């Protein structure tokens, strides 16, 4: 019975980690910022399409600064 608990714990750990990783966010600001990897506002990408392409997994988000578009 102890092996069953190990397997269950391992499966739940994988589910939690995969769920956490899949909710990555790509940030975009006009002109980009920092190293432009998109992982934070301080390192935001300059190009919206590059951020969309980088957010390839289900559940990932792209957050764009409100100054990215002119109204």
C-alpha positions in Angstrom: 0.0 0.0 0.0 2.9 2.4 0.6 4.0 2.2 -3.1 0.5 3.3 -4.1 0.9 6.4 -2.0 4.2 7.1 -3.6 2.7 6.8 -7.1 -0.2 9.0 -6.2 2.0 11.7 -4.7 4.3 11.6 -7.7 1.3 12.0 -10.1 -0.1 14.9 -8.1 3.2 16.6 -8.0 3.6 16.3 -11.8 0.0 17.7 -12.3 0.7 20.7 -10.0 4.1 21.5 -11.6 2.7 21.1 -15.1 -0.2 23.3 -14.3 2.1 25.9 -12.8 4.5 26.0 -15.7 1.7 26.1 -18.3 0.5 29.5 -16.9 3.5 31.5 -18.1 3.0 35.1 -19.1 4.7 37.0 -21.9 4.9 40.8 -21.4 5.0 43.4 -24.2 5.8 47.1 -24.1 6.5 49.6 -26.9 10.2 49.4 -27.7 10.8 46.4 -25.4 12.6 46.5 -22.1 15.7 44.9 -20.5 16.8 41.7 -22.3 13.4 41.4 -24.1 12.8 37.8 -23.1 9.2 38.6 -22.1 9.3 37.1 -18.7 8.5 40.3 -16.8 7.6 43.9 -17.3 11.3 44.7 -16.8 12.3 42.3 -19.6 9.2 42.8 -21.8 9.3 42.1 -25.5 8.9 44.8 -28.2 6.8 42.7 -30.6 3.3 41.4 -29.8 3.6 38.6 -32.4 6.9 37.4 -30.9 5.1 37.2 -27.5 2.2 35.3 -29.0 4.6 32.8 -30.6 6.6 32.4 -27.3 3.3 31.7 -25.4 2.9 28.4 -27.3 1.5 26.2 -24.5 -2.2 26.1 -23.5 -3.0 28.5 -20.7 -0.1 30.8 -21.3 -0.9 34.6 -21.5 0.3 37.7 -23.3 0.0 40.9 -21.4 0.6 44.1 -23.4 1.1 47.6 -22.0 -1.8 49.8 -22.8 0.5 52.1 -24.8 1.1 49.3 -27.4 -1.7 50.5 -29.6 -3.0 53.9 -30.7 -6.8 54.4 -30.6 
